[in-house]
Amino acid sequence: MTRNGGSSALSRWVQWRVWVQASFLLLWLDPLALRLHTVCGPVFHCYSCPLAAVACPIGVLANFSALHVVPFLAIGTLLVIGGLLGSLICGWVCPFGFLQDMVGRIPVRKFELPAWTAYGRYAVLAGLVVLVPFLWGESHALFFCRVCPAGALEGAVPNVIRQAVAHQPITWPSTTKWIILGAFLTAMLFFWRPWCTMLCPLGAVYSLCNHVSAFYLKVHTDRCTGCKLCHSACNHGLRPNERANDPRCIRCLECTQCDHITLANVFWDTKAVPAEEPTMIESNTPDRIRS
């Protein structure tokens, strides 16, 4: 794959993204054992996990919906974070996204999901997080937390292990939860971030903020040559130079390694870095089949 420039400070930061994600993971895993479950976090991380520092915002929304109470603090948190960063949280901060990125590095041929699958996130948000709890309560089989793969992986599995080690009677998760977890773990091998792309209700909230957030992707059209290098850099098959703030974008910022695309903001203008001659480098992106 060829890339223009790649010498900007931002493009160097992108190369360290995995370490930024790992650093935030330590924060969400509650190293100080504070267990601040009354605090709504900004990322998708099940509070039933033995190492969860704060509450999952989607779990808060679902449980409050079942109680017919409006969670103003949780909604305010998401609106502030989304209004400032949009889905940058997904690409750089979310621990569940980090897990998918790590599994995605396994050298298995990756396939791209059709664009329409991204609408599934809004269906999950409206249906399983809001409507089902509101109408039938948290005991319903489709209550979000009962089918959430993060809850199964981070909560149910550690609980089973803990009970087995302590020689206690094991409380097994439902068959449905095991099936969903198995399907999700398998999908991670063959698709880039399948949960984020198709089903994540938190990603749905942040994606709606991409076009209005204070930080956003800016295409410097006066310098863009249409080389489509940003297309090759995007693991999700997006076209950043044509629709920089696509709702499906997780803002991993890989496309900014072409200096014609930058991370801009409403506080000061971001100028394009003078382009260099394209150079050939080896791509780290596995072969993909485009839909």
N, C-alpha and C positions, 0 to 999 in steps of 0.2 A: 504494500500500500504506500502511496506517496502522500506527503503532507507538506503544506506550505509553512515555512517559518518554523513554528514550534519552539521558538526561542523566548517567548514572552514569559513573564513571571507566572501567569495563570496556567500556561501549558505545563510548566514545571510542577506546579501544585497538583495538577491532574494526575501526573505520574505517581504522586504520593497519596492518592485518594484512599487506597486500601488501608494505609496507616492511620489516616484520619478516621475512617470507619472503625478500625480496631480500637482507637482511643475512645471514641464515643461508646463502643461496646462495653468497655470497662466501667464507664459511668452508669450505663443502664443496668449493669450486673450488680450494682449496689455493693461496692467493695467495703464501704463503711458500715454496712448492715443497718442502714437507717430505716428501710422499709416504709417509705413515705407514700403509702397507698391512698392517702387522702389527697395527694397532689396529682393532678392530671398531667401526664407527660405528653410530648408532641409526637411520639413514635409508636409503631405497632409492636408491642411487647407485652405479652400476657402477664397480668399481675399475679396470677396463680403460680408463676414460675418461682421456685425457691430463691432465685437470685434477682428478682425484679425490684428495682428501686422505687418506681412510681407506678401509678395506675395507667392502664391502657385507655386512651381516649375513646376508642370504639366500644370497649367494654362498659365505660361510663355512660355513653350515649344509649346503649342497648338496655342497661339496667335501669336507667332513669326513665326511659320510654316505657318500660314495664310498670313502673311506679306512677306513670302519668305525671311526671315532674319534668320541667324544662331544666337541663343542666347548663345554666348560664355560664358558669366558670369554664366548663369544658368547651363549649361552643366559642366562647371568647378567646380561649387559648388557641384553638385551631384557626380562628379568623385572623388573629394577630400574627401567628407563625406563617400561615398561608399567605396573608397579605404582604408580609415582608419577603419571604423566600420562595413561595410556591412549592413546587415539588423538589427543590434543592434538598429538602429534608430527606426525601426518598433516596436520592442518589448518594448522599454523603453521611447521613446521621442514623438512619433506621437500622436496627440490628437484624430484623427479619430480612431486609433487603441485602444486608451484608452476607448473611448466610447463603442466600441464593447466588450472590456474586461468587462466593467461594466454591460452591458446588458447580457453578457454571464454568469454572476454570478447568474442571476435569475434561480431558481431551476427547470428547464425544461430539459427533457431528450435530450441530444445532440447527433447528428449524425455526422459521419465523411465523408468528401467529398472525392471522388476518386482522386487519385494522378494526373490524367490527367487534372483535372479542373484548375490546377495551370498554364497551358499554356495559359489560357484565358488572363492573365495579359499581356503577350507579344503581343497578338493579339490586345488588347485595346491600348497598347503603340504605336504599329506600325500603326494600322488602325485609331483609333479615335483621337489620339493625334498628329500624324505626317501626315499621308497620306490624310485623309479627309480634314483637314484644308488647306493643301498645294494645293490640287486639286480643292476644292470647296469653301474655305474660311469659316469664322466663322458663316455665315448665314445658313449653311447646318444643317439639322435636327440632324445629327449624329456628329456634332462638339462636342468634349468631354465635354466642360463646359455646354452644353445644356442638357446633359443626366446624369451629375455627381450627385450622391446622396449627396455628401458633399455640393455642390452648392445649392441643394434643401433644405437641412436641415439647413445649416448655413447661407444661403443668402436669398433664396426665402421665407421660412417660417417666419423669423424675419421681412422681408419687408412687408409681408401681415399683420402681427400683428401690426407693426408700423402704417401702413395706416389705419387699422381698428380703432386703438386707437385715431388717429388724425382725424377720420371721413373724410378721404380722399377717393377718388375712388380707389378701390383695383385692383391692377394689378395681376391677378391670373397666377400662373405658368401653363405651358401646361399640358394636360392630361398625356402625356408620362412621364413627370417629376414626377407627382404625383404617377403614377403607379410604376415607378422605386423606388421612395422613400418608398412607402408602401411595395414593395417586399423586399427591403433591410432591413427595420426595422423588418419585420417578420422573415427573414432569420437569423437575429442576435440572435433570441430566440432559434433556433434549431441547429445552426452550430457555431463553434468557429471561430470568425473573418472571416465571409464569403467574405467580400470585400477584405481583405488582401490576402486571399487564392486564390480567383478566378479571380479578376478583377483589382486590384490596379496597375496602370502603374508605380507609384513610387516604389512600392514593387518589380516590375519587374526589375527596374534599380538596386536597392540595392541587389536583389537576385543574379544578375550576378557578384556581387563583393564578394560574400561569400567565394569563393575559393581563392581569391587573396588579401583580406583585411588584414591590419596590425594586427587587432585583429581577432581571430578565435577560434573555439571550438577544443579542443585537447582531444583525447581519449587515455588514458594511457593503452595501450593494455596489458602491462606486469602485470597489476593489475586487469584488467577486468575479471570477473568470468562468464560473459554471463548470469547474473541473470535477465536481461531485466527490471530492475527497471526504467531505463531511458525511456523505452517505455511507462511505465505506467504514468510517470510524464509528458509526452508530450501530450498536448491537441489536437495536430494536427495529431496524429497517426504516427509520424515519428519514426525512429529507430536511435537515435543519436550515439549509439556505433558502428553502421555499416556504417553510412554516416553522420558524425558529422556536416558538413557544407552544408547540403542539401539546394538547392535554395528555397525550401518551408519553411525553418526554419526562424522564425522571431527573433530568439535569445532572447527569454524571459528568458533563462538560467535556467528554471525549472529543466532540466536534470542534471545540475551541482550539484544538491543536492545529487546526487550519486558522491562521491569524485573521481571516476575514470574518470570523464569528467570535464575539467576545461576550463576557458577562458584564452587562451594563446595569445601571441603577438610576433611580430618579433623583439622586442627590448630586451627582456630577456626571458629566458626559464622558464616555469611554471612546477613545480614538483607536482606530485600527493600527496595529503594529505594521511597519513597512514590510511588505512581502519579500521573501527571499526566493531564490530559484528552487523549484521542487526537487527533493532528493528522494531516492529510493531507500526505504528501510523495510525490514521484515515485519509483517503484520503479526500481532498477537491474537488476532481475532480468528476463531475457527471457521472453517467453511460453513456456509449457511445456505439453505434453500429458501429463496424468497417467494412469498405467496403472490 
